[in-house]
Amino acid sequence: MKTLERFTTADAAEVYGVPSWAGGYFRIAESGLLEATPTQNGVSVPLVAILEELKKRDEALPVIIRFPQILESRVRGLNAAFNAAIAEYNYPGKYQGVFPIKVNQRRVVVETIAKAGRDLAHGIEAGSKAELALCLAQDLHPDALLCCNGFKDDGFVRLALWGRKLGKNVVITLEKFSELERVLRIAKELGVKPAVGVRFKLHAKGSGQWEDSGGDGAKFGLNATELLAVANRLKSLGLENSLVMLHCHVGSQLTDIRRIKVAVREAAQTYAELHALGVGIKYLNVGGGLAVDYDGSKTTFYASANYTLQEYAQDVVYSVLETCKGAELEPSAYPIIVSESGRAVTAHHAVLVLPVLDVTGPTRYPADLAKRDEDSHELIKDLEQILENINVKNYREMYNDAVDDKNQMHTLYDLGYLNLRDRARAEELFNRIMQRVLKVIEEADPKYVPEEFEDLPPLLADKYICNFSLFQSLPDHWAIDTLFPIVPLSRLEERPTKLGTIVDITCDSDGKIDKFIDLRDVKKAMPLHEFDPERPYYLGVFLVGAYQDVLGSDHNLFGKVNEVHVTALEDGGYDLDLFVRGQKARRLIEGMGYTSPQLFSSMRSQVDRSIAMKVIGTDEGESFLEHYDEEIVGYTYLE
Ligand SMILES: *Cc1c(COP(=O)(O)O)cnc(C)c1O
C-alpha cells in the first residue's frame, strides 16, 4: 500500500471497486460516506443518513435497504437496451420482456416492476401455482405476457387458462411432452383456446455456474422429436395457431457472451423451422441468463460477465436477425423477442446493512502480557530475538525459524514443559512476527507478495463480528459462493489499515464471509478500518436483491430482518416510504410447532416451583417472566 501518500475517496473507490460493480447506483462521496443514486440523475442518499433516521425511530439493525427506483431504472434500462438494438439493426420485430418472479416474489419488487413496465408491456413469468396466483392478480398491460413455466398439475393449468379467459396474455410453457394433453383436455373443458409455448432443449450450453441448465441433460424441456410431435398434434386439431412461443433457457449468470450468441442462433433457427411447419409461432423467448458483474472484473469468471447489458441486447437482436435472414423469413414473420431477465433486474436494488459488533483476531490482545521473566522458557527469548531482528534480507529465514519455534512450542505445551503463560506469550510473539514479516514484504514492494507468503494476510486478518445471520441474509454466499461487493458505509476518506473477514452471530462455523471480490482473483480478507467500539461502523453488502433475497433460512432461529424502502426526491431529499418489521422470536418459535401460551405456562409453573422452594423470591420470579415475555416478542438479532 502507498502508505506515505494521503488516502482519498478516489483510493477508496479503487480499493472497494465501487465504480466497477455499482452500475451507477452507488458511489463514494467526498465526505467519505457511501451514497446511493437510485435515479442516476444526481440525487444522492447517504446510507448512514438512513440508518440515523432509523435509530431516531428506535428501529433495530440489521436492515435491508430497498430502492424501488433502482428496480424501475433496471426495467426501463433493459427495455431501452433492446429497443436501441432493434433500432440500430432495423430489426423488423419488437422486444417484450418478462420478469421471472422466482428471482424475487416480494410485493415491493413485483409491484414496482409491474408498474414501471406497464407501458412497455413488460410481463411476468410464474413457475408454480402460488406464483401464478400472485401474477394473475397483477394488472399488467393487455399485451404483456404471463408465462407459466415449471411442472404443472390440473389446478395449475386451470388457473392459467382462466387467466386466458379473462383476456390476459397467458402462455403455458410445456416443460415436458405429457403436459400438452393436460392443457388440451382442460382447455376443452373450459371452452378456451390455449396459447402454448414449448421449452426446447438446445444442444448449446451456457457458461458459468449454471452450465448444466442447458444441453441434452437439462432438467426441463422437449427434444426435437417431442417438439415436432407437439406441432403435429396441434395442427391435427386445427390448433396450429395455439403454438405461439418457443422458449429456451440455458442457465442463469451466463458469463460468456459467445455462448449466448451460439444458443440464441440455435433457438432462432428452431423458431424458423417451426414457422416453416405452418404453426402460428410469434414469440422467441431467449430465457434468462443476463449476468450481473458482481466483482466488476468484466471477465468470464463466475462472479462476472464479459459483456454489458447493451451488448447483450445487441448480440441477441443481431443473432436473431441474422438467423431469420438466413432462413429467408418474411420480415413480418420475425419473432417478437422475449427475454426473462431476473437477476440483472433485481440484484442492484437491495443493500444489506451489517452493524459491526466487535472484532477479534490474531492482532488484537486483551492486555499486554508481562515481559519475560527468569522462569520463561528459552523459546520465548528466541521468538523475541526473531521479532527484533527481522529485516528485508532475512525475513524468509526468520519466518521459517518462527514457524519451527511455534511447532516446538505446541509440542512442549502438550508434554507439560511449557506453562499457559508462556504459551500465551509465544502465540502473541508469533503473531507479531508474522505482522512484521508482512510489513517488511509490503514495504519492499506493495504490489507483490511472494507466493509462499500469499496466505499470510488472511491468516492475520481480524474477524469482524457482525449482527446478522449468513443463512438468513446471504444464503447464496453460503450455498453457492456468490461473491457480493462489501464496503464500509463511512470513513471512506480514511485509509483502511486492517484486513478482516466477517463472521455472523449464528453458532455455526459456516456463518462467515472469507471470500471477497477482487479484479484478478478471490480475496480471502478485505481491507477494513480499525474498529472503535465508541463509533458505529457499518458494512454494506451490495447486489443482494436477486434469488437469495427470498431464499433465507431460519437457522438458529434468526428470522427475517427489518426492511426499509427508500425513495430519492427530485429536490435532493429522500423519503423512507415503508418500514417492514423483521420477524419476532415468537413467530420463529411457533414455526417449530410450539405455541407461546404453552411455553409461557410451562415457564410460569417452573418459576412458581422455584419460588415455592425458595430458590428465588416472588419479585424475582415476576421480573424474570416479564423479561421472558419481552424477549419472546422481540427482534431475534442482537440489540
Ligand atoms: C430462473 C429462470 C430465469 C431467470 O434467469 P436470470 O438469469 O435470473 O435472468 C428465467 N427463465 C427461466 C425459465 C428460469 O428458470
The ligand as a Gaussian input file, in Angstrom:
#p B3LYP/6-31G(d) Opt

LIG

0 1
 C      -34.572000     -18.737000     -13.299000
 C      -35.078000     -18.515000     -14.637000
 C      -34.937000     -17.275000     -15.266000
 C      -34.176000     -16.125000     -14.654000
 O      -32.861000     -16.093000     -15.079000
 P      -31.901000     -14.858000     -14.709000
 O      -30.576000     -15.375000     -15.020000
 O      -32.116000     -14.533000     -13.291000
 O      -32.285000     -13.731000     -15.568000
 C      -35.505000     -17.102000     -16.495000
 N      -36.181000     -18.100000     -17.093000
 C      -36.332000     -19.312000     -16.530000
 C      -37.095000     -20.372000     -17.228000
 C      -35.792000     -19.561000     -15.292000
 O      -35.928000     -20.764000     -14.747000

